[in-house]
Amino acid sequence: MKQVIHYPKVLWLGLLLGVCAPVLGQSLKDIAAPQGFYIGNIMSNEHMNNYQTENGNIDAIVSAEYNILVLENGMKMDAMLPNRPADPFNVTISDINTTNIDNFVNYANQNGMRTRGHAMIWYNQAPQWLQNEVGSWSAQNVYDFSRTYITALATYCAGKIDEWDVLNEAINDNGNAGYRTNTWYDIVDTQANSSGQMGYLTYFGSLFSWARAADANAKLFYNDYSIEQFGTSKNAFMRQMVKDLVFFNTPIDAVGFQSHFELQAGGMSDAFINQVGQTMDDLATANLDVAITELDLRICNGAATAAQQRSAFRRITEMAFGKPNCNTLLVWGVTDGNSWIPAFFSGCGDATLHTASYQQKEAYFGVQDGLTNLANGTPGGGTGGNDNITSVSGPDVVAVGSTATLSVGYEASQTRDVVVFFQLDTDPWTVYETVITAVGSGSGTLSIDVPIPASTPVADAAYQFQVLIAPTGGQWNERLDNQGIADIDAVVTTGTGQAIANGTYYIKKASSNAYINAPANTSNLNSVQGPSGNSTKWTFTHLGDEEYEITSVAYPGQRMEVPFGNTGQGTLVARTTWGGNANHLVWIAVPVGNNFQFKPKHDPARALDIWENNASVVHL
């Protein structure tokens, strides 16, 4: 995988002394509410217990800016049931810590806020007493505990909590998505209850039914992370799971996208945001709403700029609220000073809308830009004065004497030049080609063709595309913002249009003795050490233009594919009997020295790989 680099703008920093209140003016909720939108944040335990925590600065931000609120930790099960009920299979309202609920609801009511309950059932943050004894519980015990806990909680909160995360994070993260295991409720999948019911989906459906029975008016959510991007394994599993719940008449109303994203050096691409929107559209076909429930955009090791973060927050805001089935967006963390990110992601931070000293950041103005553009009917209208390269994507291998195509996202405050250099990525930084494209004010995405001169020396990881935005006629020293893609290989093509002759081959990882294998017990491919008979043999058939069909010798007629046309790093590769030449069945051979990369035609930004440290899986 190629490195994406960013050369940051030069910023000067003034010395800030003391603590300052937020800048006064039109708040986020003032812009959101007239459009029917809810914009929100969390209430920490400290804020819940003392509304004037941090000298009242947190209260000043939350009460001024937001019209929906959720407790960060105060309504999770370990906070609701810290002590073992006298009968854990008949939980009553008297067993629940209602003080947290009352403090939260009172604050929200005082400030005219909608309320989210987070979360009823979660594998994590279960009370210690439950963890100690649940191993001896039967499936019926789990059902009885869950039913009476949800019933007591929802009954007390009826008319107080507007929406609930009934089930949180029930899907695993191992790259081949399925139901999360090793949870306190696991036994429901392997043992029937007294009614003969067994299985995670049946149990999950019951959770929603119990919540609806106790509170007919609350909106009921499934909530999770890494489910947002359409086509990933976890995304596909989530969509099928919630659609199955709908099919079985489960009273589920919506899906919560946690949206904890890392802002890469290349900026947040329009393609990624569009894939999140595609998931929202797909869920709408099942009459499911969506909310962005825990948004933060972390920057790690200075990889991205404040301007890129502003752009990303703006575009996410515009995309989400532009969907008819999404009217809610919550940020997870009031300031960078009390964000959860630094403690969980080493070298990362800057994920929220306010600094640790309570100042509005560029990120804040990104959300404000998005809301304002929506109010004015001009989504995508930029940031009112900034000039940015918001994203750059393109090939990491180029053929000399050919043309490479880059996708470049930009924002321009007035007429500007977008300049692309193809050059060495080390001293002396020799430039082999320059392409200049004039743009008007606003934002957009350009497709820019860059000729790769035939005189370019062949080399591995020696080149870069550097993209900048500058005043008309400006060059590097006049740049207003820039991004780049580094470690680009320059190769020579065969000129025959077919680098690999039709025939049967092994496919071996260049850096090890791992061979791609078609195992008998699953359709997913893996790797073995050294060739292993027909299961490691593959027949290549050229389809034209360096595109190949790759067929298993051990399983005649079964072709190498990316299941369901999934995309993204970590996507598994399998064999299938499906015919035709759909793009996810076609592989592009790219020469790299004496070796080849094999890229799926439907996702050419990725390449076939073997993950030897993870069950030797074959993936993109």
Beta strands, then each sheet from edge to edge (+ up, - down):
strand 1: 4-5
strand 2: 38-43
strand 3: 68-71
strand 4: 114-122
strand 5: 163-168
strand 6: 219-224
strand 7: 254-257
strand 8: 260-262
strand 9: 289-300
strand 10: 326-331
strand 11: 348-349
strand 12: 388-393
strand 13: 397-399
strand 14: 403-412
strand 15: 416-424
strand 16: 431-439
strand 17: 442-451
strand 18: 459-470
strand 19: 481-491
strand 20: 503-506
strand 21: 514-517
strand 22: 526-529
strand 23: 537-544
strand 24: 547-552
strand 25: 559-561
strand 26: 574-576
strand 27: 587-592
strand 28: 595-600
strand 29: 609-611
strand 30: 617-619
sheet 1: 1+ 19- 13-
sheet 2: 1+ 19- 18+ 15- 16+
sheet 3: 8+ 9+ 7+ 6+ 5+ 4+ 3+ 2+ 10+
sheet 4: 8+ 9+ 11-
sheet 5: 12+ 14- 17+
sheet 6: 20+ 23- 24+ 27- 28+
sheet 7: 21+ 22-
sheet 8: 25+ 26-
sheet 9: 29+ 30-
end
